[in-house]
């Protein structure tokens, strides 16, 4: 695995996963891709950024994405987020539209969601790497098993979390989550192809904070 740079509270829970055959095979695959000159996003040191920004104990909310953005300079290890100074992709623009509609926050100047991650929002993709210009190119290589383990750990060890599952794929991946002990928010994906079919006006941000407050948990400051 390219330089396993992962925060300690996650490392101690996931260390056995890194030793399993599927992760060794995934590591070998990524090394071979790089050896063949393929450009992989995000860069190695940012693959586990979601965990480094949001330690296990701090997780209050999980926003589940699919695979990283596949354009150069976009992906940096946080689902739906782009680096400072990078033009937000259409899905992120739609998230910002819903942010304004739901809780009246003006469109952020930056597409970086790092502040959300620091607030306790785990911005987790199902697949953590992708080849440049080839969406879904690293699906079924092992990442899905790893991120299932991440969700299982949260489901087993924590309660009163909010899981935001946008789109069919995220909802299928989250089917085993405990909907009695947590809040599971489901809607259409914010992609331009589906946002009008139930993402807009789904009010995920206000629903999240209402639930956290009801359970005595400090709400998320969604302002970026």
Backbone as JSON, one array per atom type, in Angstrom:
{
  "sequence": "XXXXXXXXXXXXXXXXXXXXXXXXXXXXXXXXXXXXXXXXXXXXXXXXXXXXXXXXXXXXXXXXXXXXXXXXXXXXXXXXXXXXXXXXXXXXXXXXXXXXXXXXXXXXXXXXXXXXXXXXXXXXXXXXXXXXXXXXXXXXXXXXXXXXXXXXXXXXXXXXXXXXXXXXXXXXXXXXXXXXXXXXXXXXXXXXXXXXXXXXXXXXXXXXXXXXXXXXXXXXXXXX",
  "N": [[0.85, -1.19, 0.0], [0.64, 2.2, -0.89], [2.61, 4.2, 1.02], [1.33, 3.97, 4.02], [-0.3, 6.2, 5.42], [-1.97, 6.9, 7.97], [-4.24, 8.0, 10.41], [-3.89, 7.49, 13.99], [-6.03, 6.42, 15.62], [-7.62, 5.19, 13.76], [-5.75, 3.53, 12.55], [-5.14, 1.57, 14.53], [-7.48, 0.15, 14.57], [-7.72, -0.8, 12.01], [-5.43, -2.11, 11.28], [-5.16, -4.9, 10.97], [-6.58, -5.31, 8.66], [-4.92, -4.26, 6.69], [-3.05, -6.21, 6.52], [-4.23, -8.32, 5.28], [-4.82, -10.67, 2.53], [-6.29, -9.48, 0.37], [-5.75, -6.77, 0.57], [-3.03, -6.72, 0.22], [-2.9, -7.56, -2.41], [-4.2, -5.42, -3.6], [-2.39, -3.37, -3.05], [-0.22, -4.27, -4.56], [-1.33, -4.08, -7.1], [-1.69, -1.27, -7.33], [0.97, -0.4, -7.23], [1.97, -1.56, -9.55], [0.45, -0.24, -11.5], [1.46, 2.36, -11.25], [4.09, 1.88, -11.91], [3.81, 1.32, -14.57], [3.45, 3.78, -15.52], [1.05, 5.05, -15.23], [-1.21, 7.62, -14.2], [-2.28, 8.2, -11.01], [-4.95, 9.05, -8.88], [-6.14, 10.07, -5.61], [-2.85, 11.55, -4.85], [-0.38, 9.43, -3.3], [0.11, 10.14, -0.56], [-2.26, 11.28, 0.17], [-4.3, 9.48, 0.05], [-5.55, 8.4, 2.3], [-6.73, 10.59, 3.5], [-9.32, 11.24, 4.46], [-9.53, 9.84, 6.85], [-7.45, 10.91, 8.3], [-8.17, 13.57, 8.67], [-10.47, 13.25, 10.16], [-10.55, 11.75, 12.98], [-11.42, 8.55, 14.46], [-12.86, 8.79, 16.92], [-13.97, 11.29, 16.65], [-15.92, 11.19, 14.7], [-19.07, 12.13, 13.58], [-20.8, 12.28, 11.5], [-21.27, 10.65, 8.38], [-20.52, 11.05, 5.05], [-21.05, 9.43, 2.19], [-19.28, 8.77, -0.67], [-18.51, 7.79, -4.12], [-16.14, 6.96, -6.24], [-12.9, 8.63, -6.38], [-12.57, 11.98, -7.77], [-11.53, 12.18, -11.2], [-9.98, 13.96, -12.56], [-6.96, 15.81, -13.1], [-5.48, 17.25, -10.22], [-7.81, 17.5, -8.75], [-8.93, 15.45, -6.89], [-8.43, 14.8, -3.43], [-8.63, 13.0, -1.4], [-10.95, 13.27, 0.11], [-14.37, 12.71, 0.03], [-16.37, 14.13, -2.51], [-15.09, 16.59, -2.27], [-12.84, 19.16, -3.47], [-9.5, 20.38, -4.05], [-8.32, 23.47, -2.63], [-8.81, 26.31, -4.65], [-9.46, 24.89, -6.93], [-11.83, 24.42, -9.51], [-15.13, 23.73, -8.52], [-16.66, 20.61, -9.23], [-19.71, 19.66, -11.06], [-21.46, 18.1, -9.34], [-20.68, 18.9, -6.79], [-21.26, 21.62, -6.93], [-24.03, 21.41, -6.95], [-24.45, 20.39, -4.4], [-23.73, 22.63, -2.94], [-25.77, 24.34, -3.75], [-27.96, 23.12, -2.52], [-27.17, 23.41, 0.12], [-27.48, 26.16, 0.45], [-30.25, 26.44, -0.03], [-31.27, 24.82, 1.99], [-30.14, 25.61, 4.56], [-29.54, 28.24, 4.24], [-26.92, 29.12, 3.66], [-24.48, 30.96, 2.02], [-23.02, 30.38, -1.23], [-19.97, 28.71, -0.96], [-16.63, 30.07, -1.23], [-14.61, 28.36, -1.87], [-14.06, 24.98, -3.06], [-13.18, 23.14, -1.28], [-13.78, 20.8, 1.25], [-12.63, 20.52, 3.69], [-13.07, 21.76, 6.16], [-15.52, 20.71, 6.97], [-14.76, 18.07, 7.4], [-13.06, 18.42, 9.57], [-14.92, 19.13, 11.42], [-16.1, 16.78, 12.08], [-17.22, 15.28, 10.08], [-17.03, 12.47, 8.26], [-15.69, 12.1, 5.23], [-16.08, 9.92, 3.11], [-15.06, 7.91, 0.45], [-16.22, 5.13, -1.51], [-14.41, 3.73, -3.08], [-10.97, 4.3, -3.06], [-9.02, 5.21, -4.82], [-8.21, 6.2, -8.23], [-7.66, 5.97, -11.78], [-6.27, 8.5, -13.83], [-8.59, 10.29, -15.76], [-10.23, 8.08, -16.08], [-12.98, 7.12, -14.94], [-14.18, 5.06, -12.27], [-12.21, 3.16, -12.63], [-10.74, 1.77, -10.72], [-12.49, 0.17, -9.41], [-13.67, -2.81, -7.77], [-11.2, -3.81, -7.03], [-10.52, -4.19, -4.47], [-10.83, -2.09, -2.7], [-13.52, -1.7, -1.98], [-14.06, -3.7, -0.13], [-12.42, -2.92, 1.96], [-13.53, -0.39, 2.66], [-16.07, -1.22, 3.4], [-15.4, -2.5, 5.77], [-14.62, -0.3, 7.29], [-17.09, 1.06, 7.58], [-18.45, -0.94, 8.97], [-17.04, -1.01, 11.4], [-17.67, 1.52, 12.45], [-20.43, 1.19, 12.69], [-20.59, -0.83, 14.57], [-19.25, 0.15, 16.83], [-20.11, 2.73, 17.4], [-22.91, 4.92, 18.01], [-25.85, 6.91, 17.21], [-24.92, 8.26, 14.99], [-24.93, 10.1, 11.88], [-25.68, 9.01, 8.74], [-25.19, 9.9, 5.49], [-26.47, 9.12, 2.55], [-26.16, 9.38, -0.67], [-27.67, 8.65, -3.62], [-28.08, 5.54, -5.46], [-25.96, 3.64, -5.34], [-24.51, 4.28, -3.01], [-26.54, 3.88, -1.15], [-27.03, 1.15, -1.42], [-24.59, 0.14, -0.51], [-24.72, 0.9, 2.13], [-26.65, -0.71, 3.28], [-26.52, -2.49, 5.45], [-26.29, -0.95, 7.7], [-27.24, 0.18, 10.97], [-30.31, 1.34, 11.29], [-31.89, 2.0, 13.43], [-30.31, 2.76, 15.57], [-29.01, 4.89, 14.57], [-29.16, 7.81, 12.39], [-30.21, 7.57, 9.11], [-29.89, 9.12, 6.16], [-31.31, 9.24, 3.07], [-31.18, 9.96, -0.37], [-31.57, 11.1, -3.81], [-28.63, 11.2, -5.91], [-26.29, 13.96, -5.97], [-25.43, 14.51, -8.54], [-25.7, 16.15, -11.76], [-27.31, 14.61, -13.4], [-29.17, 13.42, -11.8], [-29.95, 15.01, -9.65], [-32.3, 16.57, -9.64], [-34.21, 14.73, -9.16], [-34.86, 14.26, -6.5], [-32.73, 14.95, -4.87], [-32.42, 17.75, -4.57], [-33.94, 19.9, -2.21], [-33.94, 17.97, -0.24], [-32.91, 18.44, 2.22], [-30.55, 17.66, 3.84], [-28.65, 18.8, 5.56], [-29.88, 20.37, 7.58], [-31.49, 18.37, 8.7], [-29.56, 16.64, 9.7], [-28.35, 18.19, 11.77], [-30.55, 18.63, 13.44], [-31.06, 16.03, 14.36], [-28.63, 15.39, 15.67], [-28.65, 17.35, 17.7], [-30.97, 16.58, 19.1], [-30.03, 14.32, 20.29], [-28.21, 15.17, 22.08], [-25.74, 15.93, 21.06], [-23.18, 17.97, 19.8], [-23.91, 20.17, 17.13], [-23.15, 20.23, 13.57], [-21.07, 22.68, 12.16], [-21.78, 23.91, 9.22], [-20.76, 25.88, 7.66], [-18.46, 26.97, 5.27]],
  "CA": [[0.0, 0.0, 0.0], [1.5, 3.39, -0.93], [2.82, 4.86, 2.33], [0.09, 3.93, 4.82], [-0.29, 7.39, 6.27], [-3.33, 6.9, 8.49], [-4.33, 8.48, 11.8], [-3.68, 6.37, 14.91], [-7.26, 5.77, 16.1], [-8.04, 4.32, 12.65], [-4.7, 2.52, 12.33], [-5.24, 0.44, 15.46], [-8.68, -0.63, 14.23], [-7.65, -1.31, 10.64], [-4.12, -2.69, 10.99], [-5.3, -6.28, 10.5], [-7.05, -5.27, 7.28], [-3.78, -4.01, 5.81], [-2.25, -7.45, 6.42], [-5.01, -9.37, 4.61], [-4.43, -10.88, 1.13], [-6.91, -8.57, -0.6], [-5.06, -5.47, 0.61], [-1.7, -6.94, -0.38], [-3.14, -7.59, -3.86], [-4.52, -4.04, -3.99], [-1.13, -2.64, -3.01], [0.57, -4.71, -5.72], [-1.99, -3.49, -8.28], [-1.38, 0.17, -7.4], [2.4, -0.26, -7.55], [2.14, -1.91, -10.97], [-0.13, 0.86, -12.28], [2.41, 3.48, -11.23], [5.29, 1.43, -12.64], [3.47, 1.4, -15.99], [3.37, 5.19, -15.89], [-0.32, 5.57, -15.14], [-1.37, 8.67, -13.2], [-3.29, 7.74, -10.05], [-5.44, 10.1, -7.97], [-5.24, 11.16, -5.23], [-1.46, 11.13, -4.64], [-0.27, 8.44, -2.23], [0.04, 10.7, 0.8], [-3.61, 11.8, 0.43], [-5.29, 8.41, -0.12], [-6.29, 8.2, 3.55], [-6.99, 11.91, 4.1], [-10.59, 11.26, 5.2], [-9.27, 9.32, 8.2], [-6.53, 11.81, 8.98], [-8.91, 14.78, 9.06], [-11.57, 12.91, 11.06], [-10.26, 10.56, 13.79], [-12.57, 7.7, 14.77], [-13.63, 9.32, 18.05], [-14.61, 12.55, 16.28], [-16.92, 11.01, 13.64], [-20.48, 12.34, 13.9], [-21.55, 12.17, 10.25], [-20.55, 10.03, 7.27], [-21.04, 11.3, 3.71], [-20.45, 8.36, 1.41], [-19.16, 8.99, -2.11], [-18.19, 6.59, -4.92], [-14.69, 6.97, -6.36], [-12.4, 10.0, -6.41], [-12.57, 12.71, -9.04], [-10.48, 11.61, -12.03], [-9.23, 15.02, -13.25], [-5.73, 16.2, -12.39], [-5.58, 18.33, -9.25], [-9.11, 17.56, -8.07], [-9.1, 14.56, -5.73], [-7.44, 14.88, -2.35], [-8.91, 12.02, -0.35], [-12.21, 13.56, 0.79], [-15.45, 12.56, -0.94], [-17.03, 15.32, -3.07], [-14.27, 17.78, -2.08], [-11.68, 19.42, -4.33], [-8.5, 21.23, -3.4], [-8.43, 24.93, -2.68], [-8.45, 26.89, -5.93], [-9.93, 24.06, -8.04], [-13.24, 24.65, -9.84], [-15.98, 22.65, -8.03], [-17.4, 19.86, -10.26], [-21.16, 19.89, -11.0], [-22.09, 17.5, -8.16], [-20.37, 19.75, -5.64], [-22.05, 22.84, -7.09], [-25.39, 21.1, -6.53], [-24.41, 20.29, -2.93], [-23.72, 24.01, -2.46], [-27.13, 24.88, -3.96], [-28.82, 22.57, -1.46], [-26.71, 24.04, 1.36], [-28.13, 27.48, 0.51], [-31.69, 26.23, 0.06], [-31.61, 24.17, 3.25], [-29.8, 26.37, 5.78], [-29.28, 29.63, 3.86], [-25.5, 29.47, 3.63], [-24.07, 31.39, 0.68], [-22.08, 29.48, -1.9], [-18.59, 28.9, -0.48], [-15.65, 30.53, -2.22], [-13.74, 27.23, -2.2], [-14.69, 23.67, -3.12], [-12.58, 22.25, -0.28], [-14.67, 20.48, 2.36], [-11.79, 20.16, 4.83], [-13.68, 22.25, 7.41], [-16.53, 19.73, 7.38], [-14.03, 16.92, 7.93], [-12.56, 18.79, 10.9], [-16.1, 19.22, 12.29], [-16.56, 15.43, 12.42], [-17.89, 14.66, 8.92], [-16.14, 11.56, 7.55], [-15.98, 12.22, 3.79], [-15.55, 8.62, 2.7], [-15.4, 7.3, -0.83], [-16.28, 3.67, -1.53], [-13.13, 3.35, -3.69], [-10.11, 5.41, -2.63], [-8.11, 5.66, -5.87], [-8.73, 6.14, -9.6], [-6.7, 6.36, -12.8], [-6.6, 9.76, -14.5], [-9.54, 10.3, -16.88], [-10.92, 6.79, -16.22], [-13.85, 6.91, -13.77], [-14.48, 3.67, -11.84], [-11.15, 2.26, -13.08], [-10.21, 0.96, -9.61], [-13.55, -0.6, -8.76], [-13.5, -4.27, -7.68], [-9.78, -4.14, -6.8], [-10.32, -4.43, -3.04], [-11.2, -0.94, -1.87], [-14.89, -1.84, -1.46], [-13.97, -4.54, 1.08], [-11.81, -2.08, 2.99], [-14.47, 0.63, 3.15], [-17.12, -1.95, 4.14], [-14.87, -2.71, 7.12], [-14.69, 1.01, 7.96], [-18.49, 1.28, 7.95], [-18.78, -1.95, 9.99], [-16.46, -0.56, 12.67], [-18.5, 2.63, 12.94], [-21.75, 0.63, 13.01], [-20.45, -1.67, 15.77], [-18.68, 0.84, 17.99], [-20.7, 4.04, 17.65], [-24.34, 5.09, 17.71], [-26.27, 8.29, 16.99], [-24.25, 8.88, 13.85], [-25.77, 10.39, 10.72], [-25.12, 8.52, 7.48], [-25.81, 10.57, 4.35], [-26.27, 8.21, 1.43], [-26.69, 10.02, -1.88], [-27.64, 7.79, -4.79], [-28.36, 4.11, -5.3], [-24.77, 2.87, -4.95], [-24.25, 4.54, -1.58], [-27.61, 3.25, -0.37], [-26.8, -0.3, -1.43], [-23.42, -0.14, 0.35], [-25.09, 1.15, 3.52], [-27.85, -1.47, 3.64], [-26.37, -3.19, 6.73], [-26.17, 0.0, 8.81], [-28.34, 0.12, 11.94], [-31.16, 2.52, 11.17], [-32.54, 2.3, 14.71], [-29.33, 3.4, 16.46], [-28.42, 6.02, 13.85], [-30.03, 8.42, 11.37], [-29.75, 7.31, 7.76], [-30.54, 10.04, 5.22], [-31.18, 8.75, 1.69], [-31.82, 10.77, -1.43], [-30.89, 10.99, -5.1], [-27.25, 11.69, -5.96], [-26.25, 15.37, -6.41], [-25.03, 14.64, -9.94], [-26.68, 16.84, -12.61], [-28.2, 13.63, -14.03], [-30.19, 12.9, -10.87], [-30.23, 15.92, -8.53], [-33.68, 17.05, -9.68], [-35.1, 13.6, -8.84], [-34.97, 14.0, -5.07], [-31.65, 15.52, -4.06], [-32.81, 19.12, -4.19], [-34.98, 20.0, -1.19], [-33.91, 16.82, 0.68], [-32.56, 19.06, 3.51], [-29.68, 16.8, 4.65], [-27.85, 19.54, 6.54], [-30.73, 20.69, 8.75], [-31.9, 17.11, 9.33], [-28.41, 16.15, 10.46], [-28.18, 18.94, 13.01], [-31.7, 18.37, 14.31], [-30.86, 14.71, 14.98], [-27.51, 15.49, 16.62], [-29.12, 18.13, 18.86], [-31.94, 15.76, 19.84], [-29.28, 13.29, 21.01], [-27.22, 15.8, 22.96], [-24.45, 16.0, 20.36], [-22.98, 19.29, 19.18], [-24.24, 20.14, 15.71], [-22.07, 20.52, 12.61], [-21.04, 24.01, 11.54], [-21.64, 23.61, 7.79], [-20.19, 27.04, 6.95], [-17.11, 26.71, 4.74]],
  "C": [[0.89, 1.24, 0.0], [1.48, 4.1, 0.42], [1.53, 4.96, 3.14], [0.14, 5.04, 5.86], [-1.71, 7.55, 6.82], [-3.33, 7.17, 10.0], [-4.45, 7.31, 12.79], [-4.96, 5.67, 15.36], [-7.84, 4.84, 15.03], [-7.02, 3.2, 12.45], [-4.9, 1.32, 13.25], [-6.46, -0.43, 15.17], [-8.56, -1.33, 12.88], [-6.36, -2.06, 10.32], [-4.21, -4.11, 10.46], [-5.8, -6.33, 9.06], [-5.88, -5.11, 6.31], [-2.94, -5.26, 5.59], [-2.98, -8.55, 5.64], [-4.62, -9.47, 3.13], [-5.03, -9.86, 0.17], [-6.22, -7.2, -0.6], [-3.65, -5.59, 0.04], [-1.83, -6.93, -1.91], [-3.45, -6.17, -4.38], [-3.25, -3.2, -4.04], [-0.27, -2.99, -4.23], [0.0, -4.12, -7.01], [-1.62, -2.02, -8.43], [0.07, 0.41, -7.77], [2.65, -0.54, -9.03], [1.59, -0.8, -11.88], [0.84, 2.03, -12.37], [3.66, 3.14, -12.03], [5.06, 1.54, -14.15], [3.24, 2.85, -16.45], [1.97, 5.79, -15.83], [-0.41, 6.59, -14.0], [-2.55, 8.3, -12.31], [-3.66, 8.9, -9.12], [-6.19, 9.46, -6.81], [-3.8, 10.66, -5.09], [-1.4, 10.26, -3.39], [-0.46, 8.98, -0.83], [-1.36, 11.19, 1.17], [-4.7, 10.71, 0.34], [-6.16, 8.27, 1.13], [-6.62, 9.51, 4.27], [-8.28, 11.94, 4.91], [-10.38, 10.84, 6.65], [-8.37, 10.26, 8.99], [-7.2, 13.11, 9.43], [-9.95, 14.48, 10.13], [-11.25, 11.64, 11.84], [-11.55, 9.83, 14.19], [-13.46, 8.31, 15.85], [-14.42, 10.57, 17.69], [-15.76, 12.39, 15.28], [-18.33, 11.21, 14.19], [-21.37, 12.04, 12.7], [-20.66, 11.47, 9.23], [-21.26, 10.42, 5.97], [-20.31, 10.35, 2.77], [-20.48, 8.69, -0.09], [-18.81, 7.69, -2.83], [-16.68, 6.48, -5.12], [-14.2, 8.4, -6.54], [-12.6, 10.66, -7.78], [-11.35, 12.26, -9.86], [-9.74, 12.66, -12.86], [-8.02, 15.43, -12.42], [-5.99, 17.37, -11.45], [-6.88, 18.4, -8.48], [-9.13, 16.75, -6.77], [-8.01, 14.79, -4.69], [-7.84, 14.05, -1.14], [-10.18, 12.25, 0.44], [-13.33, 13.5, -0.23], [-16.1, 13.92, -1.25], [-16.18, 16.6, -3.0], [-13.21, 17.92, -3.17], [-10.72, 20.35, -3.59], [-8.83, 22.71, -3.56], [-8.01, 25.44, -4.06], [-8.89, 26.1, -7.15], [-11.42, 24.3, -8.25], [-14.1, 23.48, -9.33], [-16.69, 21.94, -9.19], [-18.91, 20.04, -10.06], [-21.86, 19.29, -9.77], [-21.89, 18.37, -6.92], [-21.13, 21.08, -5.73], [-23.51, 22.59, -6.64], [-25.5, 20.93, -5.02], [-24.47, 21.7, -2.34], [-25.09, 24.68, -2.64], [-28.08, 24.39, -2.87], [-28.46, 23.15, -0.1], [-27.39, 25.4, 1.54], [-29.63, 27.35, 0.71], [-32.09, 25.73, 1.44], [-31.34, 25.06, 4.46], [-29.27, 27.78, 5.46], [-27.81, 30.05, 3.99], [-25.12, 29.82, 2.2], [-23.07, 30.41, 0.09], [-20.66, 29.75, -1.42], [-17.67, 29.36, -1.6], [-14.78, 29.38, -2.71], [-14.54, 25.93, -2.24], [-14.09, 22.68, -2.13], [-13.54, 22.06, 0.89], [-13.89, 20.1, 3.62], [-12.41, 20.61, 6.16], [-14.76, 21.3, 7.9], [-15.85, 18.53, 8.02], [-13.53, 17.2, 9.35], [-13.69, 18.91, 11.91], [-16.61, 17.84, 12.72], [-17.34, 14.75, 11.32], [-16.87, 13.8, 8.18], [-16.55, 11.54, 6.08], [-15.35, 11.02, 3.09], [-16.01, 8.22, 1.31], [-15.41, 5.79, -0.7], [-14.98, 3.08, -2.06], [-12.2, 4.54, -3.5], [-9.11, 5.88, -3.66], [-8.78, 5.52, -7.24], [-7.61, 6.5, -10.56], [-7.19, 7.64, -13.49], [-7.51, 9.52, -15.71], [-10.29, 8.98, -17.08], [-11.78, 6.53, -14.98], [-14.12, 5.43, -13.54], [-13.39, 2.68, -12.23], [-10.56, 1.39, -11.98], [-11.32, 0.28, -8.81], [-13.2, -2.08, -8.78], [-12.04, -4.69, -7.58], [-9.49, -4.39, -5.32], [-10.76, -3.29, -2.14], [-12.59, -1.1, -1.25], [-14.9, -2.66, -0.17], [-13.43, -3.73, 2.25], [-12.81, -1.07, 3.55], [-15.71, 0.01, 3.79], [-16.68, -2.18, 5.58], [-14.94, -1.41, 7.93], [-16.12, 1.27, 8.45], [-18.93, 0.29, 9.04], [-18.26, -1.53, 11.36], [-17.29, 0.57, 13.28], [-19.84, 2.1, 13.44], [-21.71, -0.15, 14.32], [-20.1, -0.86, 17.01], [-19.37, 2.17, 18.34], [-22.2, 4.03, 17.36], [-24.64, 6.59, 17.63], [-25.39, 9.02, 15.98], [-25.3, 9.22, 12.79], [-25.03, 9.89, 9.48], [-25.9, 9.17, 6.34], [-25.46, 9.77, 3.1], [-26.96, 8.78, 0.19], [-26.54, 9.06, -3.05], [-27.72, 6.31, -4.46], [-27.14, 3.33, -4.8], [-24.45, 3.05, -3.47], [-25.29, 3.85, -0.72], [-27.46, 1.74, -0.33], [-25.64, -0.66, -0.5], [-23.79, -0.01, 1.82], [-26.27, 0.32, 4.02], [-27.75, -2.14, 5.02], [-26.3, -2.25, 7.93], [-27.43, -0.02, 9.68], [-29.15, 1.42, 11.91], [-31.92, 2.87, 12.43], [-31.61, 3.09, 15.62], [-28.72, 4.66, 15.84], [-29.48, 6.64, 12.94], [-29.42, 8.15, 10.0], [-30.57, 8.18, 6.8], [-30.25, 9.54, 3.8], [-31.85, 9.72, 0.73], [-31.12, 10.47, -2.74], [-29.48, 11.57, -4.98], [-27.25, 13.15, -6.44], [-25.75, 15.58, -7.84], [-26.1, 15.37, -10.74], [-27.69, 15.88, -13.26], [-29.35, 13.22, -13.11], [-30.64, 13.88, -9.79], [-31.68, 16.38, -8.47], [-34.69, 15.96, -9.29], [-35.13, 13.27, -7.35], [-33.81, 14.47, -4.23], [-32.0, 16.93, -3.61], [-34.01, 19.07, -3.25], [-35.03, 18.77, -0.27], [-33.46, 17.23, 2.09], [-31.64, 18.19, 4.39], [-28.96, 17.53, 5.78], [-28.66, 19.88, 7.79], [-31.18, 19.42, 9.46], [-30.79, 16.52, 10.19], [-28.31, 16.87, 11.8], [-29.35, 18.76, 13.97], [-31.51, 17.06, 15.07], [-29.74, 14.77, 16.02], [-27.95, 16.24, 17.88], [-30.08, 17.32, 19.72], [-31.23, 14.71, 20.71], [-28.14, 13.86, 21.84], [-25.83, 15.91, 22.38], [-24.34, 17.35, 19.69], [-23.19, 19.19, 17.68], [-23.02, 20.47, 14.86], [-22.19, 21.97, 12.15], [-20.74, 23.79, 10.05], [-21.01, 24.76, 7.02], [-18.75, 26.74, 6.53], [-16.33, 28.01, 4.54]]
}
